[in-house]
Amino acid sequence: MDDQEKVIQIAGSITVDELANSLGLSVTSLIGELFKQGIVATINQRLDFDTASLIIEELGIEGVRLEKKNTSTQTARNRRELSEKAVLRPPVVAVMGHVDHGKTTLLDTLLNKKTVDDEAGGITQHISAYQLEHDGRLITFLDTPGHEAFAAIRQHGAMLTDIVVIVVAADDGVKPQTVEAIKFAQSANAKIIVAINKIDREGADVARTMADLAQHGLQAEEWGGDITMVPISARRGDNLDKLLDMILLTADLEELKADIDIPAEGLVIESHMETGKGSVVNLLVTGGELKVGEFVVAGSAYGKVRTMLDFKGSPKGKATPSTPVTVTGFKDLPNFGDQFVEVENEKIARKQALLNAQEVADEAASANVTSTDLLRMMNTADNSKVFNVIVKGDVLGSVTSVVDSLKMIDTKGEITLNIVATGVGDVTENDVYMAAGDNTVIYGFNVSVPTNIAKMAERDGVAIRCYRVIYELLENAKASMEDLLDAEVVETEMGEMKVKGVFRTERTSIIAGGEMLRGKVAVGMLGRVMRGKEQIGEVKVDSVQKEKMDVPELVEGELGGLALSTEHKIVMEVDDRIKFFTRELVKRKL
Ligand code: GDP
């Protein structure tokens, strides 16, 4: 960690004035810098998080990190002062680490539950939570998705988390996502335990892995540091009891407690619609006790808990702190990461939900420059191209992941990604309606397209593309954006002829003969006519003759005649040289 790094917290948006102050710049110089980037900003203009980040990046300001101040989510765990009556609660643990280092295997072995086979593309698609018992005590595990594309979800995951178990493969060492996990854990103020995995493997080197981790600021206890590191084999199950012991020990040191005689509260960790059930929402209770029949509000959604199941799917009458449950009864889908609270009755629930919705709307309205606008401004009108998409996913988590991943595609500033709309559930008539006429692609992730909607889309020329594997969706999006790029003109030199005789030279057609000095000439090639150092025009080769016979080409050393056409009214002369080349339009890549 860089001690010099300065953190600027942004709740919703920040004014140009505030940003300048935080950066230690004068307002005029910031506005001036923005102006150089083509952005006309006023002192009181509000910038959203992405825009402010982009500006800092564009201006090349180093040693500053922006952090989202998420008032409801981030502080939920520590928000409430605990009373004397607070009781111990199970720790909430997230398992994070680089892809393939063994997170899924670890959770599988721990839970003795096979989940690997269910995953499309080998990625855990949705955050969910499990509990297991060790030494007669409960530990709650968040099953956080494992691919970098899911950074957003993992970040939220870390905020719910007391302890982050960072899995590092002993034969691979610290990798980018390991570093990311360390950062997330630190920013979420969670305790870190390192599981050094795959110790059964040849090439496993625990000491080297520990040294590697030390380089990234994690010092093992054995080496005088304060981080517990447990060498394990997730596959064989070696040392997993020790890992669980360490989790409980850390929990004890942290004295993780919660009040239970308060209205229930917690966080939404997953939500989706199910036919016949309506909204199905996974909650993690952080305080109080949630019971069936109680009224709850989460963001702009509210409802009465109709059914409540534990992670195994068994009905549960009440849920105590650190317990993950699945409930039905919300009238709308709450957002992933929203805080939920129990309220007395439906009337209060509805009112609170409306207030929350208003707050969100106000915040959105106050950020009057969005990053999309900014990108548009940065790219001058004629070279900026917009890729419009609508994203539909089976659950909010997957929509967030797809959107975040799409935003991560590096378009080199040439393409602006415009997310027209997002939503949970199958592709609808309204989606097609929104997409029509605007060249908008509808991406579906783990959703289907009803036949009538597919027909409607076909009729309106709207592309609907559904995927179950995020990589494939991203590949398609990238390819579609590449299609928007202007093709590159590539010219390849082919050969050169010295003109020795001109048989006819008119405004648009020329017949001339000469000797090939190098390379070759063939029908269809283009040529630059050079007189001395000067280019006097361009010609196209219509036919090639050798000894009065049409031939496909002439090569170095050969003599022959050419029929050329031109738009440049060239009067060809003996001793001109023609440099032949081909010109192709080549699709560009991102
Ligand atoms: P994730 O991407 O971090 O969830 O990694 P996985 O759990 O999917 O593991 C990636 C690969 O490493 C799989 O082939 C696992 O079987 C293998 N693996 C995981 N843990 C161990 C271990 O302790 N020892 C060995 N030999 N292989 C392991």
Residues whose N, C-alpha, C, O or C-beta is under 5 A from the ligand:
A	BS01	GDP	H98 V99 D100 H101 G102 K103 T104 T105 L106 G146 N197 K198 I199 D200 R201 I232 S233 A234 R235 R236
